[in-house]
Amino acid sequence: MALDFLAGCAGGVAGVLVGHPFDTVKVRLQVQNAEKPQYRGTLHCFQTIVRQESVLGLYKGLGSPLMGLTFINALVFGVHGNTLRALGRDSPLNQFLAGAAAGAIQCVICCPMELAKTRLQLQDAGPARPYRGSLHCLAHIYRQEGVRGVHRGMLATLLRETPSFGVYFLSYDVLTRALGCAPGDRLLVAKLLLAGGTSGILSWLSTYPLDVIKSRLQADGLRGSPRYRGLLDCARQSYQAEGWRVFTRGLTSTLLRAFPVNAATFATVTVVLSYARGPEARPDGDAAAPAPALTQRSSL
């Protein structure tokens, strides 16, 4: 159990390292001013960040998701497994319910972590930066806005994570069964990567508009006076100003990130288990495939 948890955490770290630049681009596109957009699209945003802030600019706010990764893995995988056992049967419906429960509970850590990540991703480069890191950012927000400020965007996060994790675990379970992921299959790793990547895309598509609203709420007031009174007001103002397309802002970057993030996660899990357990844990051995609980649908 401890080894599986270690492998899952290592895979999650790899996924964050691979996917964080795409997440930075996604957040920049989601919150930019529609009247005077700074970026023309995903590629232009990438190029602008690298040109103005170097490659390191793509990794702004990295400390926050890495810092909370262990706790999120413990909550997501523990809650999913225990909920599935409590429900008594491994069925598609129970996979969805267990995933939804895991997604809801991990919001306690996910929301403040994403708040710090978003603030760090959006702050300007230079010595006058307001935040020195994730913990300093959260401490600064707490001093100014209290506990409520640290949990800004919690409702949007909860509404996003609960169904999306349900979709993720359900689709992963269905796909691994459909692809015939069986012990000893020499294409096992490729099939797991395909299942994980596809599940990640489906889970993001299921609730992406809420992610846009969450990012806007968490960035609100960072550059000027606060504009939104809450989730519904943010959705209403965003729609009135920019139309329905506002709820797809940054979607291309997010979907481009989904496959490599899950690929890095699964590959790392496989390597860790392979070297730790020996030949019997390798994809061409006789050991069982990594459990669904080792997968990482990264929301970061």
C-alpha positions as CSV (number, residue, x, y, z in Angstrom):
1,M,0.0,0.0,0.0
2,A,2.8,2.4,0.9
3,L,4.7,1.6,-2.2
4,D,1.6,2.2,-4.4
5,F,1.0,5.5,-2.7
6,L,4.7,6.5,-3.3
7,A,4.4,5.5,-7.0
8,G,1.2,7.5,-7.3
9,C,2.8,10.6,-5.8
10,A,5.8,10.3,-8.0
11,G,3.6,10.0,-11.0
12,G,1.6,13.0,-9.9
13,V,4.8,15.1,-9.5
14,A,5.8,14.1,-13.0
15,G,2.4,15.0,-14.3
16,V,2.5,18.5,-12.7
17,L,6.0,19.2,-14.1
18,V,4.9,18.3,-17.6
19,G,1.5,20.0,-17.5
20,H,2.2,23.2,-15.5
21,P,3.3,25.3,-18.5
22,F,0.0,24.5,-20.2
23,D,-1.9,25.4,-17.0
24,T,-0.1,28.8,-16.9
25,V,-1.2,29.5,-20.4
26,K,-4.7,28.4,-19.7
27,V,-5.0,30.8,-16.7
28,R,-3.5,33.7,-18.6
29,L,-6.0,33.2,-21.4
30,Q,-9.0,32.7,-19.0
31,V,-8.5,36.0,-17.1
32,Q,-7.2,38.4,-19.8
33,N,-9.1,41.5,-20.6
34,A,-11.5,40.9,-23.5
35,E,-11.4,44.5,-24.7
36,K,-7.6,44.7,-24.8
37,P,-6.4,41.1,-25.0
38,Q,-2.7,40.5,-24.5
39,Y,-2.6,37.2,-26.2
40,R,-4.1,36.1,-29.6
41,G,-4.3,32.4,-28.7
42,T,-2.5,29.5,-27.0
43,L,0.7,29.5,-29.2
44,H,1.0,33.3,-29.0
45,C,0.6,33.2,-25.2
46,F,3.4,30.6,-24.9
47,Q,5.7,32.6,-27.1
48,T,5.0,35.9,-25.2
49,I,5.6,34.4,-21.8
50,V,8.9,32.8,-22.9
51,R,10.0,36.0,-24.6
52,Q,9.1,38.3,-21.8
53,E,9.7,36.1,-18.7
54,S,11.9,33.2,-20.0
55,V,10.9,29.6,-19.8
56,L,10.7,29.9,-16.0
57,G,7.7,32.2,-16.5
58,L,5.7,29.1,-17.6
59,Y,6.4,27.5,-14.2
60,K,5.1,30.4,-12.1
61,G,3.1,29.0,-9.2
62,L,4.6,25.5,-9.5
63,G,5.3,25.3,-5.8
64,S,1.6,25.4,-4.8
65,P,0.5,22.2,-6.8
66,L,3.7,20.4,-5.8
67,M,3.2,21.3,-2.2
68,G,-0.4,20.0,-2.0
69,L,0.1,17.0,-4.3
70,T,0.8,14.5,-1.5
71,F,-2.2,15.5,0.5
72,I,-4.5,15.6,-2.6
73,N,-3.3,12.1,-3.6
74,A,-3.9,10.8,-0.1
75,L,-7.5,12.2,0.0
76,V,-8.5,11.3,-3.6
77,F,-7.1,7.8,-3.7
78,G,-8.1,7.0,-0.1
79,V,-11.6,8.3,-0.4
80,H,-12.2,6.7,-3.7
81,G,-11.0,3.3,-2.6
82,N,-12.9,3.4,0.8
83,T,-16.1,4.7,-0.8
84,L,-16.0,2.0,-3.5
85,R,-15.5,-0.7,-0.8
86,A,-18.3,0.9,1.3
87,L,-20.7,0.8,-1.7
88,G,-20.0,-3.0,-1.9
89,R,-19.7,-3.5,-5.6
90,D,-17.4,-2.3,-8.4
91,S,-20.0,-1.0,-10.9
92,P,-19.9,1.9,-13.3
93,L,-22.3,3.9,-11.1
94,N,-20.3,3.2,-8.0
95,Q,-17.1,4.2,-9.8
96,F,-18.7,7.5,-10.6
97,L,-20.0,8.0,-7.0
98,A,-16.7,7.1,-5.4
99,G,-14.8,9.5,-7.8
100,A,-17.3,12.3,-7.1
101,A,-16.9,11.8,-3.3
102,A,-13.1,11.9,-3.7
103,G,-13.3,15.1,-5.9
104,A,-15.6,16.8,-3.4
105,I,-13.5,16.1,-0.3
106,Q,-10.1,17.1,-1.9
107,C,-11.5,20.6,-2.6
108,V,-10.5,21.6,1.0
109,I,-6.9,21.5,-0.1
110,C,-7.3,22.0,-3.9
111,C,-9.1,25.4,-3.6
112,P,-6.5,27.3,-1.6
113,M,-3.7,25.6,-3.5
114,E,-5.2,26.7,-6.9
115,L,-5.8,30.2,-5.5
116,A,-2.1,30.6,-4.7
117,K,-1.1,29.1,-8.1
118,T,-3.4,31.4,-10.0
119,R,-2.2,34.5,-8.1
120,L,1.5,33.6,-8.7
121,Q,0.9,32.8,-12.4
122,L,-0.7,36.2,-12.9
123,Q,1.8,38.4,-11.0
124,D,4.2,40.5,-13.1
125,A,7.9,39.5,-13.2
126,G,10.4,41.7,-11.5
127,P,11.5,42.8,-8.0
128,A,8.2,44.4,-7.1
129,R,6.3,41.1,-7.1
130,P,3.7,41.0,-4.2
131,Y,4.2,37.2,-3.6
132,R,7.5,35.4,-2.9
133,G,5.9,31.9,-3.1
134,S,2.9,29.8,-2.4
135,L,2.9,30.0,1.4
136,H,3.7,33.7,1.4
137,C,0.8,34.3,-1.1
138,L,-1.7,32.4,1.1
139,A,-0.4,34.2,4.2
140,H,-0.8,37.5,2.5
141,I,-4.3,36.7,1.4
142,Y,-5.2,35.5,4.9
143,R,-3.9,38.7,6.5
144,Q,-6.0,40.9,4.2
145,E,-9.2,38.8,3.7
146,G,-9.2,36.2,6.4
147,V,-10.2,32.5,6.1
148,R,-12.9,33.4,3.5
149,G,-10.3,35.0,1.2
150,V,-8.1,31.8,1.3
151,H,-11.1,29.8,0.2
152,R,-12.2,32.1,-2.6
153,G,-13.7,30.2,-5.4
154,M,-14.6,27.2,-3.2
155,L,-18.2,26.8,-4.6
156,A,-16.9,26.9,-8.2
157,T,-14.2,24.4,-7.3
158,L,-16.6,22.1,-5.6
159,L,-19.1,22.2,-8.5
160,R,-16.2,21.5,-10.9
161,E,-14.3,18.7,-9.0
162,T,-17.3,16.7,-7.8
163,P,-18.7,15.6,-11.2
164,S,-15.4,15.8,-13.1
165,F,-13.7,13.2,-10.8
166,G,-16.8,11.1,-11.1
167,V,-16.5,11.2,-14.9
168,Y,-12.7,10.6,-14.7
169,F,-12.9,7.4,-12.6
170,L,-15.9,6.1,-14.5
171,S,-14.4,6.7,-18.0
172,Y,-11.1,5.2,-16.9
173,D,-12.8,2.1,-15.6
174,V,-14.9,1.7,-18.7
175,L,-11.9,2.3,-21.0
176,T,-9.5,-0.1,-19.3
177,R,-12.1,-2.8,-19.4
178,A,-12.9,-2.1,-23.1
179,L,-9.2,-2.1,-24.0
180,G,-8.7,-5.4,-22.2
181,C,-5.9,-4.2,-19.9
182,A,-4.9,-7.6,-18.6
183,P,-1.7,-8.8,-16.7
184,G,1.0,-9.9,-19.1
185,D,-0.3,-7.8,-22.0
186,R,2.8,-6.3,-23.7
187,L,0.7,-3.3,-24.8
188,L,-0.5,-2.7,-21.2
189,V,1.4,0.6,-20.7
190,A,0.2,2.0,-24.0
191,K,-3.4,1.0,-23.2
192,L,-3.2,2.6,-19.7
193,L,-1.8,5.8,-21.2
194,L,-4.6,5.9,-23.8
195,A,-7.2,5.2,-21.1
196,G,-5.8,7.8,-18.7
197,G,-5.3,10.5,-21.3
198,T,-8.8,10.0,-22.8
199,S,-10.4,10.0,-19.3
200,G,-8.6,13.2,-18.4
201,I,-9.9,14.9,-21.5
202,L,-13.5,13.8,-20.9
203,S,-13.4,14.9,-17.3
204,W,-12.2,18.4,-18.3
205,L,-14.8,18.7,-21.0
206,S,-17.5,17.8,-18.5
207,T,-17.0,20.9,-16.3
208,Y,-14.7,23.3,-18.1
209,P,-16.9,26.4,-17.9
210,L,-16.8,26.2,-14.1
211,D,-13.0,26.2,-14.3
212,V,-13.1,29.5,-16.2
213,I,-15.4,31.0,-13.6
214,K,-13.2,29.6,-10.8
215,S,-10.1,31.2,-12.3
216,R,-11.9,34.6,-12.7
217,L,-13.1,34.6,-9.2
218,Q,-9.7,33.7,-7.7
219,A,-8.0,36.4,-9.9
220,D,-10.7,39.0,-9.2
221,G,-9.2,42.2,-7.5
222,L,-5.6,41.3,-8.3
223,R,-5.4,44.1,-10.8
224,G,-7.9,46.7,-9.8
225,S,-11.2,46.7,-7.9
226,P,-13.1,43.4,-7.5
227,R,-15.8,43.0,-10.1
228,Y,-17.8,39.9,-9.1
229,R,-20.2,39.3,-6.2
230,G,-20.1,35.6,-6.6
231,L,-20.3,32.6,-8.9
232,L,-23.5,33.5,-10.7
233,D,-22.6,37.1,-11.0
234,C,-19.2,36.2,-12.5
235,A,-21.0,33.9,-15.0
236,R,-23.5,36.5,-15.9
237,Q,-21.0,39.4,-16.4
238,S,-18.6,37.2,-18.3
239,Y,-21.4,36.0,-20.7
240,Q,-22.8,39.5,-21.2
241,A,-19.4,40.9,-22.0
242,E,-17.9,38.2,-24.2
243,G,-20.7,35.7,-25.1
244,W,-20.6,31.9,-24.6
245,R,-17.1,31.6,-26.0
246,V,-15.7,33.0,-22.8
247,F,-16.5,29.7,-21.1
248,T,-14.0,27.9,-23.6
249,R,-11.1,30.3,-22.9
250,G,-7.9,28.3,-22.5
251,L,-9.6,25.0,-23.4
252,T,-7.1,24.2,-26.1
253,S,-4.2,24.5,-23.7
254,T,-6.0,22.4,-21.2
255,L,-6.8,19.6,-23.6
256,L,-3.2,19.7,-25.0
257,R,-2.1,19.2,-21.4
258,A,-4.4,16.3,-20.6
259,F,-2.6,13.6,-22.6
260,P,1.1,14.4,-21.7
261,V,0.2,14.9,-18.0
262,N,-1.4,11.5,-17.8
263,A,1.3,9.9,-20.0
264,A,4.0,11.2,-17.6
265,T,2.0,10.1,-14.6
266,F,1.4,6.5,-15.8
267,A,5.0,6.1,-17.1
268,T,6.4,7.3,-13.8
269,V,4.2,5.0,-11.8
270,T,5.2,2.0,-14.0
271,V,8.9,2.8,-13.6
272,V,8.7,3.2,-9.9
273,L,6.8,0.0,-9.4
274,S,9.1,-1.8,-11.8
275,Y,12.3,-0.9,-10.0
276,A,10.8,-1.3,-6.5
277,R,9.1,-4.7,-7.0
278,G,11.3,-6.2,-9.7
279,P,10.4,-8.0,-12.9
280,E,7.0,-9.2,-11.7
281,A,5.7,-5.6,-11.6
282,R,6.8,-4.7,-15.1
283,P,4.2,-4.4,-17.9
284,D,5.3,-7.6,-19.6
285,G,5.4,-9.5,-16.4
286,D,2.7,-11.5,-14.6
287,A,1.7,-8.8,-12.1
288,A,-1.6,-7.1,-12.2
289,A,-1.9,-3.7,-13.9
290,P,-1.6,-0.6,-11.7
291,A,-4.9,0.0,-10.0
292,P,-7.1,2.9,-11.1
293,A,-6.4,4.5,-7.8
294,L,-2.9,5.2,-9.1
295,T,-4.1,7.4,-11.9
296,Q,-3.9,11.2,-11.6
297,R,-6.6,13.4,-13.1
298,S,-4.7,16.6,-12.4
299,S,-6.9,19.7,-11.9
300,L,-3.8,21.9,-11.5
